[in-house]
Amino acid sequence: MSAAPGTPERDDAAPGTGQAAGPGAGQHGSSVGAGGSGVGKAGQGVDRRGERDVAGRPGRRGRSRSREEIMVPEAEFRSYYNRPIVKAAVWKHDIAAYLFTGGLAAGSALLGAGGDVTGRPALRRAGRLAALGAIGASTYFLIADLGRPARFHHMLRIARPTSPMSMGTWILSAFGGAAGVAAAAELAPALLPERGPLGLVRRAMPATGRAAGLAAAAVAPALATYTAVLLADTATPSWHEAYPELPFVFGGSALASGAAVGLIAAPVEQNGPAARLAVAGAVIEQIAAHRVEHGMGLLSEPYRQGRAGTLLTVSRALTIAGTVGAVLGRRSRVVSALSGAALLAASAATRFGIFDGGVASARDPKYTVIPQRARLAARSGDASGPGEVADRGEVADPGGGAGSGGTPASGGVAITGGAVLGDPGNGAADDDPPR
């Protein structure tokens, strides 16, 4: 059967020449033929690889494969326009200082209540006054971060149990009032006369101060640990993943810092409870901090690197030194005071280290990408994808195998179809460009 006019018939083409007989097809066929000829020559060149050429040089096949692999750049985690996937917290180090002073206030209140119950007036006085000073500093740092004092007042208009910030505002206010009354009871004998109406107030202050001190001690555990819930409630990866341990880290740190106040301010005859409180706080803090630094897989990494790693390492060393000094040097006023100073510095370093570690995890996309891919693989039953261990964000092999979303196996960006795997609405950067 003949083809349509102007179209070459397949049977008219000479075999192996690539030239067609139809009108207008000769040049095209010649071009194809030249291409075929070129391919044939390339094929001949491939057949002779591994042999020596005319100049006697070794062929390409003789070169090592490792040299080619070195030329491939190592994949890096990137996001759109190199912006973080999770928007880092806007908090400054005022919040880290707020965390430390709040814990110090809670620990001091417990120390003061213990000194009151056990008949140690110096320990009671030191705890009450330190609690008032620390809660005042904590309130200042919080308001400084909020920007205007009116914002703190406005948060007291409602009480929302599902909001850590709302509950924290009420806890801070309740503790501050009780701590203020307890501290006033300590200052009343020096400020109020013995007779007259103010004399009646002075005589009523010891009982009132005891009740207020016990009330502050009752609120102290919530004050020491609610800030941990506040951090873990954010989308910051290394804060959020540490939600089971952070309250114990902050609670233990608060106990150690409160014990430090007693070791510094109380005489050696009365600082026995402070030394025991230091041991209890140090043990709780170090066990929980070890789990935070080593028990969350990839998400523990920010706590071992950079500024956060340095601070937590220093905190660990100071905590051990302060605890040992509090136990072995309790009969020495100088050693007790130095031990207390070490514990105070360790508590501050812990809070700043935890704060910096969380901020660092939000700035690096891999701390968001790999755990999300691991959780997605676990939910889909795919155990061969990268990060197949989904327990506490631990990643077994971040670079092995392609994920279930079809992303590169070399650890590239875990973005599939223009969307980050996981919950794109929880803490995602709100300034990402439209897709």
C-alpha positions as CSV (number, residue, x, y, z in Angstrom):
1,M,0.0,0.0,0.0
2,S,1.4,3.4,-0.9
3,A,1.8,6.2,1.6
4,A,0.1,9.6,1.5
5,P,1.6,12.1,-0.8
6,G,4.8,13.7,0.6
7,T,5.3,10.9,3.2
8,P,8.1,8.4,2.7
9,E,7.2,4.7,2.8
10,R,9.0,2.6,5.4
11,D,9.9,-0.1,2.9
12,D,11.8,2.5,0.7
13,A,14.4,3.3,3.3
14,A,17.7,1.6,2.6
15,P,18.6,-0.7,5.5
16,G,21.2,0.7,7.8
17,T,21.5,4.0,5.9
18,G,18.8,6.0,7.7
19,Q,17.9,7.6,4.3
20,A,14.2,7.6,3.2
21,A,13.1,7.7,-0.5
22,G,10.1,10.0,-0.1
23,P,10.1,13.6,-1.2
24,G,11.3,16.0,1.5
25,A,12.7,13.3,3.7
26,G,16.2,12.9,2.3
27,Q,17.8,15.6,4.5
28,H,16.0,14.3,7.6
29,G,17.0,10.8,6.9
30,S,20.6,11.9,6.2
31,S,20.6,13.6,9.5
32,V,19.4,10.5,11.3
33,G,21.9,8.5,9.5
34,A,24.7,10.8,10.6
35,G,23.3,10.5,14.1
36,G,23.3,6.7,13.7
37,S,26.8,6.8,12.4
38,G,27.9,9.0,15.3
39,V,26.3,6.6,17.8
40,G,28.1,3.7,16.1
41,K,31.4,5.5,16.5
42,A,30.6,6.2,20.1
43,G,29.8,2.6,20.5
44,Q,33.2,1.7,19.0
45,G,34.9,4.1,21.4
46,V,33.1,2.4,24.3
47,D,34.3,-1.0,23.2
48,R,37.9,0.2,23.2
49,R,37.7,1.6,26.8
50,G,40.1,-0.1,29.2
51,E,42.6,-0.5,26.4
52,R,45.5,1.8,25.6
53,D,44.9,4.4,23.0
54,V,47.3,5.5,20.2
55,A,49.4,7.6,22.6
56,G,49.7,4.6,25.0
57,R,47.5,6.2,27.8
58,P,45.2,4.0,29.9
59,G,41.5,4.0,29.0
60,R,38.8,5.4,31.3
61,R,37.8,2.1,32.6
62,G,41.2,1.7,34.3
63,R,40.5,4.7,36.5
64,S,39.3,4.1,40.0
65,R,35.6,4.5,40.8
66,S,36.3,6.3,44.0
67,R,37.6,9.3,42.1
68,E,34.2,9.7,40.5
69,E,32.4,9.3,43.8
70,I,34.4,12.1,45.4
71,M,33.2,14.5,42.7
72,V,29.6,14.0,43.9
73,P,28.8,16.7,46.5
74,E,27.4,15.6,49.8
75,A,23.7,16.3,50.1
76,E,22.6,19.0,52.6
77,F,19.3,19.7,54.2
78,R,17.7,22.8,52.7
79,S,14.4,24.5,52.7
80,Y,12.7,27.0,50.5
81,Y,15.1,29.9,50.1
82,N,17.3,28.5,53.0
83,R,14.6,29.5,55.5
84,P,13.9,27.3,58.6
85,I,10.9,25.0,58.2
86,V,9.8,25.7,61.8
87,K,9.9,29.3,62.8
88,A,12.2,29.7,65.8
89,A,10.9,31.2,69.0
90,V,11.1,35.0,69.1
91,W,12.1,34.8,72.8
92,K,15.4,36.4,73.8
93,H,17.6,35.4,76.7
94,D,15.2,37.3,79.0
95,I,13.1,34.2,78.9
96,A,16.1,32.0,79.9
97,A,16.7,34.3,82.9
98,Y,13.0,34.1,83.6
99,L,13.2,30.3,83.7
100,F,16.1,30.4,86.1
101,T,14.8,33.0,88.5
102,G,11.4,31.2,88.6
103,G,13.0,28.0,89.6
104,L,15.2,29.7,92.2
105,A,12.0,31.3,93.7
106,A,10.3,27.9,93.9
107,G,13.3,26.2,95.5
108,S,13.8,29.0,98.0
109,A,10.2,28.8,99.1
110,L,10.5,25.1,99.8
111,L,13.7,25.7,101.7
112,G,12.0,28.5,103.8
113,A,9.1,26.3,104.6
114,G,11.3,23.4,105.6
115,G,13.3,25.8,107.8
116,D,10.1,27.0,109.4
117,V,8.8,23.6,110.2
118,T,12.1,22.2,111.5
119,G,12.8,25.3,113.7
120,R,15.7,26.7,111.8
121,P,15.1,30.5,111.7
122,A,18.2,31.4,109.6
123,L,17.2,28.9,106.9
124,R,13.6,30.1,107.0
125,R,14.7,33.7,106.7
126,A,17.1,33.0,103.8
127,G,14.5,31.0,101.9
128,R,11.7,33.5,102.3
129,L,13.7,36.6,101.3
130,A,15.3,34.8,98.4
131,A,11.9,33.6,97.2
132,L,10.6,37.2,97.1
133,G,13.6,38.6,95.4
134,A,13.7,35.8,92.8
135,I,10.0,36.0,92.0
136,G,10.4,39.8,91.6
137,A,13.2,39.3,89.1
138,S,11.3,36.6,87.3
139,T,8.3,38.9,86.9
140,Y,10.6,41.6,85.6
141,F,12.1,39.4,82.9
142,L,8.7,38.1,81.8
143,I,7.3,41.7,81.5
144,A,10.5,42.8,79.7
145,D,9.9,40.1,77.1
146,L,6.2,40.9,76.8
147,G,7.2,44.6,76.1
148,R,4.5,46.3,78.2
149,P,3.4,45.6,81.8
150,A,-0.3,45.9,80.6
151,R,0.1,42.6,78.7
152,F,0.8,40.8,81.9
153,H,-2.3,42.3,83.5
154,H,-4.4,41.5,80.5
155,M,-3.5,37.8,80.8
156,L,-5.2,37.7,84.2
157,R,-8.6,38.6,82.7
158,I,-9.2,34.9,81.8
159,A,-8.0,31.5,83.1
160,R,-7.5,29.0,80.4
161,P,-6.5,25.5,81.7
162,T,-5.4,24.4,78.2
163,S,-2.9,27.3,77.9
164,P,0.4,26.9,79.8
165,M,1.0,30.7,79.5
166,S,-2.4,31.5,81.1
167,M,-1.9,29.0,83.9
168,G,1.7,30.2,84.4
169,T,0.5,33.8,84.8
170,W,-1.9,32.7,87.6
171,I,0.7,30.5,89.3
172,L,3.2,33.4,89.2
173,S,0.7,35.8,90.7
174,A,-0.4,33.4,93.4
175,F,3.1,32.5,94.4
176,G,4.2,36.1,94.4
177,G,1.5,37.2,96.8
178,A,2.2,34.4,99.2
179,A,6.0,34.9,99.0
180,G,5.5,38.6,99.6
181,V,3.5,38.1,102.8
182,A,6.0,35.5,104.1
183,A,8.9,37.8,103.5
184,A,7.1,40.7,105.1
185,A,6.8,38.5,108.2
186,E,10.5,38.3,108.3
187,L,11.0,42.0,108.0
188,A,8.2,43.0,110.4
189,P,10.2,42.9,113.7
190,A,12.7,45.3,112.2
191,L,10.2,47.7,110.6
192,L,7.2,47.7,112.9
193,P,6.9,49.1,116.4
194,E,6.0,46.9,119.4
195,R,3.1,49.0,120.5
196,G,0.1,50.6,118.9
197,P,-2.0,49.4,116.0
198,L,1.2,48.5,114.1
199,G,2.3,46.5,117.1
200,L,-0.8,44.3,116.7
201,V,0.1,43.7,113.1
202,R,3.7,42.8,114.2
203,R,2.4,40.3,116.7
204,A,0.1,38.7,114.1
205,M,2.8,38.4,111.4
206,P,4.5,35.2,112.6
207,A,1.4,33.1,112.2
208,T,0.5,34.9,109.0
209,G,4.0,34.5,107.7
210,R,3.9,30.7,108.4
211,A,0.6,30.3,106.6
212,A,1.8,32.3,103.6
213,G,5.2,30.5,103.5
214,L,3.4,27.1,103.5
215,A,1.1,28.4,100.7
216,A,4.0,29.5,98.6
217,A,5.7,26.1,99.2
218,A,2.5,24.4,98.0
219,V,2.5,26.4,94.8
220,A,6.3,26.1,94.3
221,P,6.3,22.7,92.4
222,A,3.9,24.2,89.8
223,L,6.0,27.3,89.5
224,A,9.2,25.2,89.0
225,T,7.8,23.0,86.3
226,Y,5.2,24.9,84.4
227,T,7.9,26.6,82.3
228,A,9.0,23.2,81.1
229,V,5.4,22.5,79.9
230,L,5.4,26.0,78.3
231,L,8.5,25.1,76.2
232,A,7.4,21.6,75.3
233,D,4.0,22.9,74.1
234,T,5.7,24.7,71.2
235,A,6.6,23.3,67.8
236,T,10.4,23.6,68.5
237,P,11.6,20.1,67.8
238,S,14.0,19.5,70.7
239,W,11.7,21.1,73.3
240,H,8.6,19.4,72.1
241,E,10.2,15.9,72.0
242,A,11.6,16.4,75.6
243,Y,8.2,16.9,77.2
244,P,8.5,13.9,79.5
245,E,11.9,14.9,80.9
246,L,11.9,18.7,81.0
247,P,9.7,19.0,84.1
248,F,12.1,16.8,86.0
249,V,15.1,18.8,84.7
250,F,13.5,22.0,85.8
251,G,12.2,20.7,89.1
252,G,15.5,19.2,90.1
253,S,17.3,22.3,89.1
254,A,14.9,24.4,91.2
255,L,15.6,22.2,94.3
256,A,19.4,22.5,93.8
257,S,19.2,26.3,93.4
258,G,17.0,26.6,96.5
259,A,19.5,24.4,98.5
260,A,22.3,26.8,97.2
261,V,20.6,29.7,99.0
262,G,20.7,27.8,102.3
263,L,24.3,26.8,101.8
264,I,25.3,30.4,101.2
265,A,23.2,32.2,103.8
266,A,22.6,29.8,106.7
267,P,25.2,28.9,109.3
268,V,26.6,25.4,109.2
269,E,24.6,24.4,112.2
270,Q,21.4,24.8,110.2
271,N,22.3,23.9,106.7
272,G,21.8,20.1,107.0
273,P,18.4,20.2,105.2
274,A,20.0,22.3,102.5
275,A,22.7,19.8,101.8
276,R,20.1,17.0,101.6
277,L,18.0,19.1,99.3
278,A,21.0,19.7,97.1
279,V,21.6,16.0,96.7
280,A,18.0,15.2,95.8
281,G,17.8,18.0,93.3
282,A,21.1,17.1,91.7
283,V,20.2,13.5,91.3
284,I,16.8,14.3,89.7
285,E,18.2,16.9,87.4
286,Q,21.1,14.9,86.2
287,I,19.1,11.7,85.5
288,A,16.5,13.7,83.5
289,A,19.2,15.8,81.7
290,H,21.0,12.7,80.6
291,R,17.9,11.4,79.0
292,V,17.4,14.7,77.2
293,E,20.9,14.8,76.0
294,H,21.2,11.1,74.9
295,G,17.7,9.5,74.9
296,M,15.9,11.3,72.0
297,G,18.1,10.2,69.1
298,L,18.7,12.9,66.6
299,L,16.7,15.5,68.6
300,S,19.2,15.2,71.5
301,E,22.0,16.4,69.2
302,P,21.4,20.2,69.7
303,Y,21.9,19.7,73.4
304,R,25.4,18.3,72.8
305,Q,26.7,20.8,70.3
306,G,27.5,24.5,70.2
307,R,26.7,26.9,73.0
308,A,24.0,24.6,74.4
309,G,26.4,21.6,74.7
310,T,29.0,23.8,76.4
311,L,26.5,25.2,78.9
312,L,25.1,21.8,79.8
313,T,28.6,20.3,80.2
314,V,29.5,23.1,82.5
315,S,26.3,22.7,84.4
316,R,27.0,19.0,85.0
317,A,30.5,19.7,86.3
318,L,29.3,22.5,88.6
319,T,26.4,20.4,89.9
320,I,28.7,17.5,90.8
321,A,31.2,19.8,92.4
322,G,28.6,21.7,94.4
323,T,26.8,18.5,95.6
324,V,30.1,16.9,96.7
325,G,31.1,20.1,98.5
326,A,27.7,20.4,100.2
327,V,28.0,16.9,101.6
328,L,31.7,16.7,102.5
329,G,32.2,20.3,103.5
330,R,29.1,21.0,105.4
331,R,31.0,21.8,108.5
332,S,33.0,24.5,106.8
333,R,31.3,27.8,106.2
334,V,33.6,28.7,103.2
335,V,33.2,25.3,101.5
336,S,29.4,25.4,102.0
337,A,29.2,28.9,100.5
338,L,31.4,27.9,97.5
339,S,29.2,24.8,97.0
340,G,26.1,26.9,97.0
341,A,27.6,29.3,94.5
342,A,28.5,26.4,92.2
343,L,24.9,25.0,92.4
344,L,23.5,28.4,91.6
345,A,25.7,28.8,88.5
346,A,24.9,25.2,87.5
347,S,21.1,25.9,87.7
348,A,21.5,29.0,85.5
349,A,23.6,27.1,83.0
350,T,21.0,24.4,82.8
351,R,18.2,26.8,81.9
352,F,20.2,28.7,79.4
353,G,21.5,25.4,77.8
354,I,18.0,24.0,77.4
355,F,16.9,27.3,76.0
356,D,19.7,27.5,73.4
357,G,19.4,23.8,72.4
358,G,15.7,24.3,71.5
359,V,16.4,27.4,69.5
360,A,19.2,25.6,67.6
361,S,16.9,22.7,66.7
362,A,14.3,25.1,65.2
363,R,16.9,26.7,62.9
364,D,18.2,23.5,61.3
365,P,15.6,21.8,59.0
366,K,16.9,18.3,59.6
367,Y,15.6,18.3,63.1
368,T,12.1,18.8,61.7
369,V,12.5,16.7,58.5
370,I,14.0,13.4,59.6
371,P,11.8,12.7,62.7
372,Q,8.7,13.6,60.6
373,R,9.8,11.1,57.9
374,A,10.4,8.5,60.5
375,R,6.9,8.9,62.0
376,L,5.3,8.9,58.6
377,A,7.2,5.7,57.7
378,A,6.2,4.1,61.0
379,R,2.5,4.9,60.4
380,S,2.6,3.6,56.9
381,G,4.3,0.4,57.9
382,D,7.4,1.1,55.8
383,A,10.4,-0.1,57.8
384,S,12.9,0.4,55.0
385,G,12.8,4.2,54.8
386,P,15.3,6.5,56.5
387,G,14.8,7.0,60.2
388,E,12.8,3.8,60.6
389,V,13.1,4.1,64.4
390,A,10.2,6.3,65.4
391,D,10.7,6.1,69.2
392,R,11.4,9.6,70.6
393,G,12.6,10.9,67.3
394,E,15.5,8.5,67.1
395,V,16.8,8.0,63.5
396,A,18.6,4.8,62.7
397,D,19.9,5.7,59.2
398,P,19.1,9.3,58.0
399,G,20.7,8.7,54.6
400,G,19.8,5.1,53.8
401,G,17.2,4.4,51.2
402,A,14.5,6.6,49.7
403,G,11.7,7.6,52.0
404,S,8.1,6.8,51.4
405,G,7.6,10.2,49.8
406,G,10.1,9.5,47.1
407,T,12.8,11.9,48.3
408,P,16.4,11.3,47.5
409,A,18.2,8.6,49.5
410,S,21.2,10.8,50.2
411,G,19.5,12.9,52.9
412,G,18.1,15.6,50.7
413,V,15.2,17.9,51.6
414,A,12.3,15.9,53.0
415,I,9.8,17.9,51.0
416,T,7.3,16.0,48.8
417,G,5.2,17.7,46.3
418,G,6.0,21.1,47.7
419,A,4.8,20.3,51.3
420,V,6.8,19.3,54.4
421,L,5.9,15.9,55.6
422,G,4.0,15.9,58.9
423,D,1.8,18.7,60.2
424,P,2.5,21.7,58.0
425,G,0.4,24.0,60.1
426,N,2.0,23.5,63.5
427,G,4.8,26.0,63.9
428,A,5.6,26.3,60.2
429,A,7.3,29.4,59.2
430,D,4.6,31.9,58.4
431,D,6.8,33.9,56.0
432,D,7.4,31.1,53.5
433,P,6.7,32.1,49.9
434,P,3.5,30.8,48.3
435,R,3.9,27.5,46.6
